[in-house]
């Protein structure tokens, strides 16, 4: 399956330095303050490169296992969603930080569906839709949700 249309990015400039913005983003327990889907998360106590993310859309809630693949304060925070069971690299989420003017940071959030998504989807017991429907739904959520997430992050960082 061609996944090139299942990636997107959005950017915002925040009136805070990159280290401060990074500290907010890397605290996955706070992600629910900004994201329209993610409600939070918690790092594993035995391996802080892994965390469980919590999510909700309407009455539907679920958890995902996520692995941090880049954590460079002031520069980048990126993780891969490994799905419900943590077995498949399904979706890559990233935040790239770039100083932009005095005390400002350009934040670019990115989203990319990975080739392992199909295998993870196949393991779901009752997905409620086809793979193509799910990917289309996710693309719509990412395209609308990333600017919303960044706008709320900007408010939190600047307050």
Helices and strands as residue ranges (DSSP letters): E 7-14, H 18-25, G 28-33, E 38-43, E 50-57, E 60-72, E 76-81, E 91-99, E 105-113, H 117-122, H 131-158
